[in-house]
């Protein structure tokens, strides 16, 4: 049971039906196809409010651990969201140079105005990853205009990091997942300073499960909503409504 006394499975039913406690929303799957193997960006056409059928092409780009070669040629596809791409410094430092080289190959080909999903992780033990966020910003500024729409996936930075990204990229969005339950005070301060119209909710399934769950799934998205709403002192319903509007604005470019 979640904080509101509703199981995640029941909440997902409420989302799809548009009823229940008002969780009329949309679910976007970024990063894997239905089999969990291939890259893809999909919209669940069964959810209320979608024209049917609705499907975006494969995602374009590569996760930091992947090479950019096979994805680079798809960057110009009309229905392509770019990502996820970024820097993952949780791996051995000898691999960081390869990640930057992949970004330098991909970023010059990103179309202006196309949403870019950014993956950033700091070295193990550095949960706020300030240096890694700063380095990623330097790379983006080299190749992309400041107006480029960006989505900082599974964001974990503090207040200073949030404000710097907002100043530098005004069309940026911050995604929060189940790791919010373990945030320190600086990370909570960062969450609270993000403007409501720049907040997104995500699960990063099967990773980053909310507290009390061994494995994550899209059915737990509303538990993420509980966590974010509690940290910001608002209702889950109001947060999820705002997150839905924000996701629609970002991904329907």
N, C-alpha and C positions, 0 to 999 in steps of 0.2 A: 504494500500500500504506500502511496505517496503522501505528502504532507496534507493533501486535501481529501485523503481517504478514498481515492479512486485508483484501481490497479492500472499500470501502464497499458495493458492490453485493452482495457475498457476505454481508456482515454483515446487510443488510436481509433477505435470504433467510432467514438464521438467525433474525432477529427474528420473521418471519412464521411460520416453521415451529416455533418454540419449541425449536429444537435448536442444533447447533453449539457455540459457546463459552458458551452460557448466556444469550444475549441474547433471552430470552423476554420480550417487552415489548409496549407499545401505542404507537401513533403518533396524536397529536392534531394536527389541522390548524386553526390559528386564523388568520383574516384574509382568506381568499379561497376562492371556490368552485372546482370542478374546472377551470373555464375560465380561472381566474386573474383574473376581472373583478369578480365580485360578492362581497359580504361573506358569510362563512359560518363556522361552526364545525362540523367534522365529525370523526367517529371512523371509522377504517378497519375496517369490519366483517369484513374478511378475516383480521385478525390473531387469533392464538390468544387465547382467553379472553373474547371478546366474544359477547354474545347477538346474534343476527342477525334482522332488520337493526337497526342502531343509528345514529341520525342526530339531531343536535341542530338546532334551528331556526337561522335566520340569527343572526349575532352582533348585538348591540345596542349602540348608541353609535357613535362615529366616531373615526377616527384624527385626530390633532391638525390635519392639513392639511385635513380635511373639515369640512363643516358638520354640525350635529346634527339638523337638521330632519327628514329622512326616516327617521332611526333612532329618534327619541325615542318614537314611539308604540309601538314594539315592546318597550320596556323591561320591561313587565309579563308578557311571554310566559313560560309556565311552564318552557320548556326553553331559556331564553336566558341565555348567559353575556355579561356586559357588557364590551365592549371590542373592539378596543383603544381606549382613550381616554388623554389625557394632555397633556403639554407638549413641543413640539419647538422648542427654541431655536436649532437649526442654521439655521433660516430667518431672513430679515430681521426685525429687532426690531419693525417696524411691524405684523407679523402676530401678535405674541404676544398682544395684547389680544383679538383675535378668538378665539384658542384658549381663553383663560380664559372668555370669554363663553359659548362652546359648553359648557365644563365646568359653568358655573353653571346652564345650562339643563338639562343632562342629570342631574347628580348628585342633585338632589332627588327624582328619580323612580326611583333605583336601589333595588330591593327589599332589605330587610335579609337578610343571609345569602347573597346572590348573589355568586359570584366575579366580581371585576373585574380585567380585564387592563390594566395601566398601561404606557403608552409614555412614556419620558422621554429626551430628548437635550439636552445642553448646547450652548452656542455652539461653533462650529468651533474646535478646539484645546483645548477644555475637556472632556477625556475623562471625568473623574470627575463633572462636572456637579453639584457640591455645591449651588450656589444654585438650580438648576432642581429638584433633588430636594426641597430645603427648601420651595420655593414650592408644589410639587405636594402636599406633605404638609399645608401650611396649607389648601389648597383642600379636600382630602379630609376633614380634621377639621371643616371648617365644615358639611359635608353628610352625612357617613357616621359610623356608630358605630365605635368603636375595634375592635370585634370583627368588622368586615366582612372577609371573605376577600379578599386582594389578591394579585395576581401581578405582580411587577415584571419585565416583559418585557425581555430582553436587558440585564440589569443590568450596570452598569459602575462602580458606586461603590466607595469605599474603606471601610476598617474603621469609621470614625466614622459614615458614612452607614448602613452595615448595622446597627450597634448602635442608632442612633436610630430606624430604622424598626421594629426588633424591639421596642423599648420602647413605641412608640406604637401599633403595629398587631400584636398577638400572633399573628394568623392570617395572616401574610404569608409569601409564597414568593418566592424569588429565581431567575430564569431566566438561564442562561448559554448563550451561543452561540459561534460560531467566533472572535469577537473576543478570546477569552481568550488566544490565542497572542500578542497584542500588548500584554497588560496590563503596566502599570508595577508597581513594588513595592507601592505603596499599594493598587492594585486587587487584586493577588494576596493581600495581607493581608486585604482585605475578603472575598474568596472563601473564604479559610481559616477565617474566623470565623463564617460562616453555619452554623447547626446542620444536621447531615446530614438531619434530617427536614423541612427547609425549602428544599432544593435541587431545581431542575428543570433539565433539559437541553432545548435547542431549537436550531433552525437559522436561523430567520428567512429561509428560502429565498425568493427566490434571492440574498438579500443576506448579508453577513458570512461569506463562505466561509472555512473553515480555511486555514491557510498551505499554499500549493502548489496551490490550486484556484481557478480563475477564476470559477466560478459555484457557488452552493450548491444543495443539494437535500436532501430528507429522508433520502436514502441515506447522507448524511454525518453523521447524528446520532451514530453511535458514535465518530466522530473527535472530536466535541465531548466525548463521554464520556472519551476518552483524555486530552484537554487538562485537563479539570476534575480527573480522578482524579490525574493526575501532579502538578498544583499542590497538591493536598490530601494527597498521600502515601498514596493508597489504590489498590486495584485498580479497573480500569474496570468489571469485573463487579459489584463491590460498590456502586459509585456508581450504575450504571444500575439496579440492583435497587432502591436507595433512591429514585431519581428516579421510577421507575414507581409505587412505593407512594405517593409524595408526590402525583403527578399524579392518581392514583385518588382519594385523599383530598380533593383540592381540587375536582376537576371532577365528582365524584359527590356533590353536596351534597344 
